[in-house]
């Protein structure tokens, strides 16, 4: 790539790309399934996708949380890829292997990019699951691209249903601006439910990501208005931990049930914001049950 097609670097001044790529590849080894790494061209650059599962099976697109990349699905991939063709997408502009040349600035851009992804992967209609930031994206896409989506699973969607707390925002901001190992570890512990642990390999990747790079994402999570959520007509499963610290869980659940037609909601006890990382087996069970039912 050159000129206007040159990739937008998300590495910090003095950041070491090799350290992050090494950490990414190290986490990917936790998948323990056959995985294919592909790049899909779009008007926003090259999007990196990790594909697994039987070719020809029903497609399931996975959208990761902010700063973690698609490798974070290591606890879910074996169960999900047994019966579905998985496409774990590295969202352009975040810290991952995608090569962004034009930022996704708004929800319309996001829908246009996702349409190009589906076309590039030769998918007419897909199930979509997203965690945190990816959950926000999944809800945005469900409202704008219902003709291309079969079912949506939102795992602790970022903001979307309620504004995020000031403490959550400030802690996240400080970890990005002053990314010491101690501060980043404290942020991950703060987001994790009491008594739960997060695999050290993915924690090390997140540390390497934040210390060597800075997301260039222009589409930020936000509170989705009623008129947006009311556009969602596809089946939706919302999974959220009872200890999620980003907003009031009860208020988020009540609003989801009120505004999103036919939504299924499960609050998982003893779980924080990192649902698929903290309780992967439980999350997998709910996901597969939801996906396997006829809509």
N, C-alpha and C positions, 0 to 999 in steps of 0.2 A: 504494500500500500504506500501511496505517496500523495503529497499535496493535500487536497481536501479529503482524501480517502485514508489518511494516516490515522492510526488508532489513537484514541484519547487516553493518555497515560493516567492511571490512578495511583501511581507510585509516588510516595513522598520524596522530597528532595533528600538525597542520601539514602533512600530506601533501597533494599536489596530484593529484586524480583526473584532471585534464585531461592532465597529463604522461604518466600511464600509458596512458590511452585513446589518446592520440596515438601513443605507441610501439607499442601493440597494432595499431592500424590501419596503421601504417607497415610492420610486419612482414607483415601480411596481404596487402599489395600484392605480396609476393614469391611468392605462390601462383600467379599467372599462369594461373588457371583461373576459370571462372564459379563463383561461390560464393554461397550463400544463407545469410543470418543469421536464425535463428529462435529463439524462446524457447518451451520446453516447460514447462508448469506441473506442479508436483508438490507433495506435502505438505511438501517441504523448501524450497520457493520456486520461482523461475523459473530454469531451466537453459538457458544459452546454447549453441547448437549451430551449427557451421559445416557446411553440407551442400554436397556437390559430386558430380559424376559423373552418369551417366544414371539418371533416375528409373525405377524398376522393376528395376534391376540388383540383383544380390546385395548385401546390406548389409554394410558393414564399419565398425565403431565404433572410433574412435581415442581413447585416453585418454593425456593428456600427462603429462610429468614435473612434479615439484613446483616451482611458481613460474614456469613457462614459458608456460602456457596453450596452447590448441589451435593458435595461430599457428605453433608450433614445427615443424609437419609440412610446412613449405614445401618441403623437399627431397624429400618423398615423395608429395605430393599429385598431381602430374601423372601419375606412373606408376600410382598406385593408383586414381585416379578414372577412368582410361581404360576400365576394365572393371567397376568396382564403384561402388555408391552409398555415398559416404563420409559418415559423421556424426562429426565431430570435436567432442567434448564438452568444454566448460569445466567442470571438476569444481567443484561448489559448495563454498565455503569457502576455495578457493585464490584466487590473484590473477588474476582474469580478468573476463569480462563477465556471469557468472552472478550472480543476486541471491538469495542464501541468506537464508531466514527462520527456518530451524531447522537446527542443525548435524547433519551425519551423524556420529554418535558412535561407531559400532561396525560390525562386519561385517554384522550383521543389517540395520541401517539402510541400509548400502551396497547390499545386495541388494534391499531394498524400493524404494530410490530408482531403481536401474537398471531394475527391473521397470516402474516408472512411466514411465521414459524410453522403453523399448521400446514400451510401450502408446501413449504420446503420439506416437511416430513411426510408429505402425501397423506395427511390425516383430514378426513372430512369432518369428523366430530369426535371430541375427546372428553374424558373425565378430567377434571382439574382439581388438584389438591395443593394448598399452600399453607405454610406455617409463618405466623407473625407477619412480617412484611409481605411474604408470599401469600398469606391469607387475605390481606388487604387487596393485593393484585387479583386474586381469584374472585373476590366479590365485585371488583371493578369490571373484570372481564365478563362475569355472569350477567351484569346489567347491560353490557354493550354488545355482547356477541352470543346471545342465546342460541342462535341458529348453528353455531359451531361447537356448542358445549352440551354434553349429556348430563353430567352431574357435577356438583361442586362440593368439596370438603374444605372447610375453613378451620384450621387449627390455631386457636388463640390469635385471631386476626389482629394485626396492629391497628390501633385506634378504631376506625371503621364504625363500630357500634357505640363507642363512648370516647370522649377526648382522653388522651393519655394524661396521667398525673404529672405534676410539675417535677416531682422527685425522680420519676422514671426518665423524663426528658433530660433533666440536668445531669443525672448520673451517666446517661448514654452520651451526652454531649461532651462531658469531661473525659470520658474514656476515649473518645475520638480525637479530641484536641490535645490531651496530655496522656498518651497511651503507655503508661508504665505497666509493667507486668502485674504489680500489686493492685493497681486501680482496675485493670481489666478483669482480673480474677475476682475482685470484690463485686464487680458488675454482674458477672456470670453467677456468682453465689447468690446475689440479691434476686436474680430472676428465677432461681431454682427453688422448687418446693422444699420445705424443711424435711431433712432426713434423706433426701434424694441426692444422687451424684451424677455428674456428667462425665462421660469418657474423656480421659486426659488428652487423648490424641486430638479430638476436635477442639478442646480448649486451647491446646498448643497452636492449632491452625488459626484460631480466632486471634490469638495473641500475635502471631506472625503477620496476620493480615493487617491488624490495626496499627502495628508498629512500623510496618514497611509501606503501607498504602493508605489511601483515604478514598472512600466511595465518591464517585462523581455523579451519583444518581440525582436527577433533577425532579423526578416524580416522588414526592414525599408522602408518607402515610398521613391520612387525615380522617376526620369525622365525615362519614358519608351521610348525606341528607336523605330524608324519607323518600323524596322523589326519585333518588338514585336506587335505593334498596328495593323500592316497590317495582322497579323494572325487572327484577330477577324473577323469572318464571320457571327456571329449571330446579330440580330437586337439590336441596342444600342440607348438608350435615355440618353442624357447628359443634366442635369439641373444645372445651376450655377447662383449665384447671381451677379448682376452688381457691388456690393460693396465687393466682395470677396477680402480679403487682402493677400492671400497667394501667388498670382502671377498675372501677367497681364491677365485679363479676355479675352480681345480681341485676344491676341496672342494664348491663350489656345483654344479658340473656333475655330480660323482659322486653327490651326494645327489639331484639332480633325476632322474638316470637310475635310481636305486634306488627312489625313492618314487613318481614319477609314471608311471603306466602308459602305455607306448608313446610316450613323449616323444621328439621329435627335437631334437638339440642341435648347434649349430654355434658354435665359438669362432672369432671373426673376428680374424685377426692384425693387429697394428699399430693397435689401436683401444682407446680408453678407455671411459669410462662413457657418453659421448654418442653412442652408435651411429648413430641416424638423422640426427644433425647432422654427424658426422665422416665417415661413409661411406654416404651415402644411396643411391647407386647399387647398392652391394653389398647393402645391407639390402633394398632394393626387389626385387632379383632373388630373394633367398631367400624373401621374403614371398610374392611372386606365384607362385613355384613351389609353395610349400606350399599356398596357398589354391586353386590351380588343380587340384590332384590330388584325385581322388575318394576320399572317406574310407570 
